Amino acid sequence: VDCLRKWASARRVPLCPLCAAPIHTIVLPDGEEEPVVPSTARADEEEPDLACLDHTYFLSETQRLLSRAEVAQNNIYREAFGAGRKGSNKAEHAVATLGDVISSLLNHRHQLELEFPFGANELLQELYSLDSIVQSVQAGTWERCVQKQVLLEISMFFSGLGPCFRSVGMTGCLDVQVQAMLFILLHLVFILLAPARQDSEIGVLCSD
């Protein structure tokens, strides 16, 4: 509570460090709500400091996201495959995607329960990413970013290819780069051909 109070009071527009929702009050352990008074700090003084967010905080957030992911997975599975229904490829990929999210969250929960050391910023980013995936699957928008993601991978590949050629005289890392390029291009061809089949959406862990 002290950490969240310090976090919120040091910002002109207090936002939750995980979900970025506005913070208006802080719920104390006894159930009372404490209003948050925004700071008059300048924007350049509002650098994030997450060092005070401990295992207890992240364990609570991980469990919250885990519950959401499990509920979403159960709902999709029941609607698509309940009562003997065959479902669709889209539903199957949605269930599998949420399964991957759940596995990641279970792993994080286990490590937090054992109080392994962690980087607050890195863990916060990953939890936010997993939360975004769950929201995208629930909204039915998670498969729409496949082409965008693949094009981004190709762009990143070619942006790194030039320095590689210059540094090794077009040898050395060429084999690895060529293998990566072939994999990405084949993946792109498969994705672009997929719309020809109505039920052949491919799930990707990303969000709009």
N, C-alpha and C positions, 0 to 999 in steps of 0.2 A: 504494500500500500504506500509506504513512504517513497519507494522508487517511482511509482506511477504518479504520485502527488508532485514529486520534484520534476518529473518529465513534463507533466501537463502545465504546471505553473511557470515553466521556463520558456513557453512558446506563446506567440501572439495568437496563433490558431491551433490549439491543442488537438492532435489527432492520435488515434490509437496506433502504436508502433507496429501492430500486426495487420489490422484490416483497414487502416487509414480512415476510419470513421471518426467524426468529430466527438471530442470528449467534453461533455457538459457537466457531468457529476462523476464522483468516484464512490462506489459502494463499499462501505467499510465492513470489517468482519462481523460487526453486530447488526448489519442490515441497514444501518443509517446511510443516507446519501449526503456526500459532501460536495458542494458546488465548486467548480474549478474557476479560478480567477486568472484569465490570460495575462501573460507578461507583456511588457512594452519593449521587449528586446528587439533589436534590429534583426533582419533576416540573416545577416552574416554571422550573428551570434547564436544561431539556432542549430548548430551542428549536432547531429544525433549522438547521444552517449547512452549506450545500452548496457554498460558494464554492470549496472545494478540489477538487471533482470536475471534472476537466478533460476536454478533448476525447478523450483516450485512453480514459478510463473510459466515457464515453457512447458512443463509437464501438464499444467492445467490447459494451456492453449492447444497442445498436441492432442489431449484427450477430447477436447471440444471438437476439433477438426475431424478426429477419428470417428466420433459419434455421427457427425454430419455425413461423412463419406459412407459409413455403413448403412445409414438410413437411406441415402440416395441410391446405393447399390441394390438394397433390398427392394425399394420401390420400383426401380427399373426392371429388375428381374421378375418381380411379381406381375407387373403389367405386361411384360413381353413373353414370359414363359409360363406364367401361372395357368392352372386349369388345363394343362396339356398343350398349350399353345407353342408353336415352333419359334415364334419370335422372328427377328431379322438380324442380318449381319450388323446393322447399326447398333441394335440393342446389345448384341453379343460383344462388340468392341467397347461399348460404353461400360458394360459390366466389367470387362477385363481391365479397362483403364482405371476404373475406381478400385479394382483389386490391387493394381500396382500402387495407387495412392495409399491404400490401407496398409499394404506391406511396408511402405516407407515410414508411415506414421507409427506403426507398431515397432519398427526398429528404433525410431527416435525415442519413443516412450520407454523402451527397454534401457537404452543408454542413459536417459535422464533419471530413471528409477535407480540405476546403479551410480548415479552422480558422476558420470564420466565428464572430464573437462570438455568445453565446447566454446565456439566463437559465437557470441550473441548475434552479431550482424549477419553472419553466414546462415545461422539457423533460422533467424527471422526471415531472411530472404527465401529460404527453402519452404518454410511453412506458408509464407504468402503465396508462393508459386503453387504449392499443393492445394491451397484454398481456392486459388483461381481456377485450377483444373476442375475441382468439384463443382464450382459455380457454373463453369462452361458446360459441363456434362448435364447438369440439371436444367440449364437453359436450352440445351440442344444445339449449341453453337460450337462445340469442341472440334467437330470434323471439318469445319469450314476453313480453318487456317492451315490445312495440310499443304496446299500449293504455296502459300506464303512462306511457310517454314522451309520447304524444300528449296525454293528460290533463294531464301536467305542463306541456306547452307552452301548453295552453289556460289553465291556472291562472296561469302566468306572464304570459300576454297580458292577462287581465282584471285582474291585480294592477297592471299598468302602465297600464291604460286610464284608470282614475280620475284619477291625477295628470295625465295628458295632457289630459283634458277640463277639469280645473280650471285648468290653466296657460294654455290657449288658448281657453277659452270654448266648448268643444265644436267647435272648428274647427282648421284647421292640420294637425295630424297625423292627423285622422280618416280621410282617404282611405287612408293607409298602413296604419293600424290595421285598417280594414275589410277591406282586401285580405288582410292577414295572417290575420284571423279567418276569412274565407271559405276561404282555403287550408287552414287547420288543420281547420275543420269538415268540409270535403270529404274531407280525409285521414282524419279520424276515421270518417266514414261508410263509406269504402272499407274501412278496417281492420275495422270491426264486421261488415260484410257478408262479409268474406273467409272466415271459418270455414265458411260455407255450401258452399264448395268445398274439397274435401279437400286439394288440392295448391296452394292459393293463399296460403301463408305469405309474409310480407313481411319481408325482412331489415332490421334496424336496427342501427347501430353502438352497441350498449350491452350491458350485462350485468346479471344479477340482483344 
